[in-house]
């Protein structure tokens, strides 16, 4: 848009007039915005900051117009940034803040239009002046909103980082057994420490190209909490792609590994989890976490890459496998030819293992293995044939051998002979 010298001078005079009334403009602008957005505080410190921000924006716009400042040099005034930080801390959303600026733009355009009509008696000249001033105002507000949005996001990020750092510090102190003010810790964590907890460790599988699975470890923790009938868990970051969490559970809650696996598989493809047992109080908070760490160590050592490992299922593995060579001999003695390291014998071992783990239920084992119950019965019969004894004879020893074979795989199995 071209502007002749006379029109440019009128525009500058309009800007000077706007600058002269800045003290009156502040309260009027704030009143206009508050009337349209009731969520904005309009008293005390909040109002003072809002007034200062309105005045600063009016002055900055007037000076930019009066001195014909190029748009690329326009900057948000300091008080506008202070106001953005204040609103961020007050919990007002960015969308609402940008709406406030649109309301302010509406008010300022009305005032500029009034000044333009007062500046000249020529309707055409006034219309051109309003058009030019309106365009500049639009560009100014757009530039300021970009800077205000960046300031808001930076403040919110700093707040989140600070809150997360405080939470993680409290959790570290609790796990280390350091003296902690329980009431203050619970307030920081938003989590009751005197209750009953299940600790979980969740991590995402990574493909060979290093890209994390689409859904995150935190989503996995929430899915597990939902499967346990609990609310939002306490979650802290561990390292890339991994989180630790505590889930508050009722006394009667039973940790059903199959249900947890189903929830994890459905909600968070590519995620894995290690789960402690339900324990009470601060000591339980720590113990359940140590159990989850033990379960994760077994999961990571296992060739099976299990989806979900509960401590109760692997508590004996570390003890039994302390001497791997002795564990291998024990497995060979108990399983005989069933200890062969091939897919056919692995299928039979896995079937017996899942039936034992399900308390003898063919139905549950069939669900876990995704086969028909008749298939379970046939496999059990074949396993007994290879073992040359009933499955209930020396049951404890057989279960221990199957446990080692299931989790440690080739480390304790026998290499099948060449055909």
C-alpha positions, 0 to 999 in steps of 0.5 A: 500500500502506497502512502503519500507524504500528507497521509504519512504525516496524518498517520504519524499524528494519529500515533502521537495522539495515541501516545499522548493518551497512553495513561488513559488507554491502559485502564480502558484497554484492560477493562475492555479485555476483562469484560470479554474474558472473565477468567482474567484477574482484574485486581491487585498485582495481576491488574497492575501487570496487565495495565503495564503490558497494555500501556507498553504495547500502546506506546510500542505500536505508536512509536513504531508507526510514528517513526515508520519502523520496519516490521522486522524490527518490531519487538514485544515490549518487556512488560508484555513478556512479563505479563505472559510469564505471569499468566503462564504461572497462573495456569492460563492457557496459551490459546486464551492469552492469544485471545486476550491479544485479539480482544486488545487489538479490537479495542485498539483498532476502535480507538485508532479509528476514532482518532482517525476520524478526528484527524480529518473531516474528509471521509475518504481520507479518514477511511484510508487512514483507518485502513493503513493504521489497521494493517499496521496494527494487525502486523504489530499484534501478529509480531508481538503474539509470536514473541509472547507465545515463545516467552509463554512456552519457555516459562511453562517448560521451565515450570515443568522442568522445575516440578519434574526435578523436584519430583525426581529429587524426592523419589531419589531420596526415598529410594536411597533411604534418606530422611524425608518430610513425608507430608512435603514429599506427598505434596510434591509427588501428588501421591500418598506414600503410606498406601499400598504400591506396585512399582513398575519399570517400563521401556520401549522397544527400539527398532534397529534404526534406533527409532522408538516405538510410536507410543511411549513408556509413560503410556505403558505405565498408565495402561498398567495402572488401568489394568490394575483398576488404579488411577494415574500413577506416579511416573518419573523419567529414568533415561531415554525411552524408560520410566519408573512408576508406582501404582497405588492399589487396593489391598485386594488388588491381584497382579494378574500378569496375563491381564497386564500383558493384554493391556500393555499389548493393546495400549502401547505396542512395542513397550515392555514392563517389569513389575514388583509385588504390591507392598505397603508404606515407604519401605514397600515403595522401596522394596517393590522398586527393587523387585521391579529392577530384579524383574527387569534384569531377568527380562533383559537377560532372557532370549525371549524378550518377554512383554511383561515380567512380574517379580513373583515369576522370576524371584527364584531365577537369580538364585537358581542361576548364580552358578550357570554350570550347576544350573545347566546340569540341574536342568539336564537331570530334571528334563532329560531330552526335554532340555533339547534346545530346539523349537519343538522341545521349546514348545513343549517346555513352554506349555508345561511351564504355562500350565504350572504357572496358571495353577494347572488351568488348561484354559488359562494356558491356552489363552496365553499360548493362543491355542485350543485347550485340546492342544494343551492336553496333547502337548502335556501328554507328549512332555510326560512321554519324553520325561518318562514320568508324570508331571506331578512327580517331583513337581518342585524340581520340575518347575525349577528346571522349567523356570530356568529353561524358560528365562535363561534359554540356551545358557542352560539347555542341551544342544540337540545332536546332529541328524 
